[in-house]
Amino acid sequence: MNGLAANMQRFWDRVGTRLKASFYLYLAALFTVVIVADSFIFNVTAKMRQSSFDLMIKNRLVVRPPDPDIVIVDINEASLAAMAVDYGRWPWPRQVMGEFLEQVEGQGPKAVVFDILFSDPDVYNPDSDAYFNEAVAATDNTFFPYLRLDPKDDRLSEVLPGQIPGVEPAPGQTGSGSPVAVVLPFFDAAMTSGRLGTHNIYPDMDGVTRKYTVRRDEGGWLFPSLPARVVEWLGVPVPEREDVLLNWRGRPFTYHYVSFSDVFFDLGRKERTRPQDEFTGKIVIIGSTAAGLFDVKPTPMDRMFPGVEILATATDNLKNGDYLREPDMRLVNFALALLIVWATAFAFYRNAGQETLDRLFGASQFLLIGVSYASINLMTAYVNLTGPVMIGVAYFSGARIYASAARKILEESAVASSVASEGDLYAALMLVRPGAGQDAAGDKAVSRMRRGLAKRLTQAKSVETLKGAQKGIWGLFEGVIVVSWTCPADDEAARARISDEAKAVEEEAARLWRAAGGRADALAFSFHESGIHGGDRAREGWASLFGDALKHTRGPGGTCGKGGRT
């Protein structure tokens, strides 16, 4: 274990010695390649909007209310139980729907939309089917869904797209003559009316429904959705796009629901208790939330969201034109990602303070997230800035890990590397006092000098500033910059490099001191070197060397001896 620790220590010493602050620029260059590839080829970060979108849309402060003209007639568990006494289990005889439709039509609704697939005849009640067919034929505002099956089943179908009411060739297309697999309404009146649309729900790759189809282009044919047909029939322009990002109105059961059985039985009474204009001017959507009918889907608002309310939300969004727009942010995200990465890289490279870095980076990420959150609250748009945020966080995390490792291994490893080493070692210590008494440098000036020296040096194991918080004899070093080196005792080349760098410290420190406005004669240096033993005895050797440094250094208000060696 000790051998592994020593090898790791030496590895990081080499990495840190060679790269030092340049690591941040190399890492930024690597991230630049990733950003370019992602922005123009893979688009991975663009797809990462899902989790952030879900969190934001679910926790909005400003939520648009549901359209009051949309009413959901719910075939819920209570309706199934109440209707079973007279009409048996679901599905009920179609005459039930016929009677219901006739009574509701008497109140003058804008539209009656069935979210129920009437795909097969009731072979035991043909008269019931005929009754429902006649009731539908007497209306001009009823809408029915059909189901688009998996295209893999197209080879088994005999239905051509041109035979489906509402399906038209895409602009500039003639449409293929291949059949499509669909489940159409059984009733002639529904087919003849032409008021048909798909009620397929296409979730994202993670299984969550966030969008709803407006029209789907397949083989040069446009298959409109049921909400699009309803809205178009109402005279509202439908967007020329395949789907829309839903602007959810809230959690499940946000819309106005009424129980099917309650309405059905009340319509059959002589003395009605419900309002006689309950459905006047309304879009009446008939669907089911009964758990036994399994019409639920996961959405950002809830994992068990009623399918009929998804249809109602899509109808609401298209009717009012307030579905969420998604601006094309690829170039903006590309530029922001590069800006964040390189700005952060130069901040690390210039050795900005940790608190400053954390504060500025956190503020930039908060600003980007705030823009996305504000857009989804204040506009009918979702400005997706997830990509730059995620890339920025990834870069910052990598840089911060390296910075922490570098600080621990490269700046604080003089003693640690000695402990991890074996044999005799050479150790050197230089003290730089930037002024004393009235000429003492301020904390900011000392900090700038320390950062400047740390960037300039390649051999130093530690470049630290000692402050008055130090205890005991360390209090005598208050405000002193301490630079330390170590290498194998028999490595003459390394010792020569350390000697040269010690001279460079004096030159660089003098330049930084002058740049800070300090007097040349107020800057003092003291250099101390000694042989020490590696391993467990290393700490004793460094303590002895620091003790020698203490002997040649006066306390606060004094000076360090220039060029002193012990």
Secondary structure, 3 states (H helix, E strand, C coil): CHHHHHHHHHHHHHHHHHHCCHHHHHHHHHHHHHHHHHHHHHCCHHHHHHHHHHHHHHCCCCCCCCCCCEEEEEECHHHHHHHHHHHCCCCCCHHHHHHHHHHHHCCCCCEEEECCCCCCCCCCCHHHHHHHHHHHHCCCCEEEEEEECCHHHHHHCCCCHHHCCCCEECCCCCCCCCCCCEECCCCHHHHHHCCEEECCCCCCCCCCCCEEECEEEECCEEEEEHHHHHHHHCCCCCCCCCEEECCCCCCCCCCEEEEHHHHHHHHCCCCCCCCCCCCCCCEEEEEECCHHHCCEECCCCCCCEEHHHHHHHHHHHHHHCCCEECCCCHHHHHHHHHHHHHHHHHHHHCCCCHHHHHHHHHHHHHHHHHHHHHHHHHCCECCCCHHHHHHHHHHHHHHHHHHHHHHHHHHCHHHHHHHHCCCEEEEEEEEEEECCHHHCCCHHHHHHHHHHHHHHCCCCCEEEECCCCCCHHHHHHCCCEEEEEEEECCCHHHHHHHHHHHHHHHHHHHHHHHHCCCCHHHEEEEEEEEEEECHHHHHHHHHHHHHHHHHCECCCCCCECCCCCC
